């Protein structure tokens, strides 16, 4: 066995004995997949917050009202978006009661 191979085996064995993590080829191969999983989890967290947080929906209602008062949207759009947000708020409250 060549000297570099012996050195690598010796260092790996010592690293295992110390309990250090060894950077394995699997880590390199699965890095893109792990990155995608991380991003998917973050997206899921944001979506879950938006669909289950009463405070978030109330903030959206206040922002909508401000946009209407500043004439950024007309009354028709305000009514439509307000109805959607109120429906969402009602669903969140029903879901909380069912749990």
C-alpha positions, -999 to +999 in steps of 0.1 A: +000+000+000+013+034-009+023+060+018-005+085+010-031+057+012-018+046+046-018+082+058-054+087+047-065+055+064-046+064+096-062+099+097-096+085+090-092+059+118-080+086+143-109+109+133-134+081+139-118+074+173-121+110+183-158+112+172-152+138+146-175+140+116-160+127+084-169+144+052-182+115+031-187+114-006-225+110+000-225+145+015-212+159-018-235+138-039-266+147-019-258+184-013-281+196-042-309+174-029-304+186+006-304+222-006-337+217-024-352+200+007-341+230+028-357+255+004-389+234+002-391+234+040-387+271+042-414+277+015-437+253+034-431+273+067-440+306+049-471+291+033-482+275+066-478+308+084-498+326+058-526+301+059-528+296+096-518+328+113-546+351+123-523+380+130-508+378+095-543+380+079-552+409+102-520+427+090-531+421+054-565+436+062-549+467+077-526+471+047-555+467+024-575+494+042-545+517+041-541+511+003-578+520-001-576+551+020-546+563+000-566+557-033-542+530-045-571+507-052-607+513-060-637+503-039-645+472-060-610+458-056-610+466-019-643+448-014-631+417-033-598+415-015-615+422+019-640+393+013-611+369+004-592+379+036-622+377+058-630+342+044-594+332+051-597+345+086-629+326+092-613+294+079-583+299+103-606+304+132-627+273+123-595+252+120-584+263+154-617+253+169-615+219+153-581+212+167 
